[in-house]
Amino acid sequence: MMAVIGMIAAVFTATMSPAHDGAMIAVSDDSNSTYYGKAVRPTDILVKKSVMNPASAELRSAITALTSKN
């Protein structure tokens, strides 16, 4: 599942688990490394926002246009 959070794309998988009463996110280090071109941690993507894939600029622009329409 591809999610865009804070205009930074993060590749992750999410599964529902009744035992945990909510969602559980499993990080894909291989997918993140492929996407960003280097090893990154979820905190780099979601908290620090210190990584970006320049190839995603068109996608980010389209999302901004769609989400900013009134």
C-alpha positions, 0 to 999 in steps of 0.5 A: 500500500502506498501512502502519502503522509506530509507530502512524503511518500512512505511504502508500508504494509498495514494489516488489521489484527484483532489481537491488537485492537487496531492496525499494525504497520510492517516496515518494508526496508527493502521497498524504502531503500529502493524508493529512496535510494538508500537505507531509511527508517520510518522516523526519517520518512514520517517524523524527521521528513529528511528524505524525499524521492525527486521522481515523486514530484509529479505525484506530490503535485497532483495530490496537492492539487486534488486536496486543495480544491474547494 
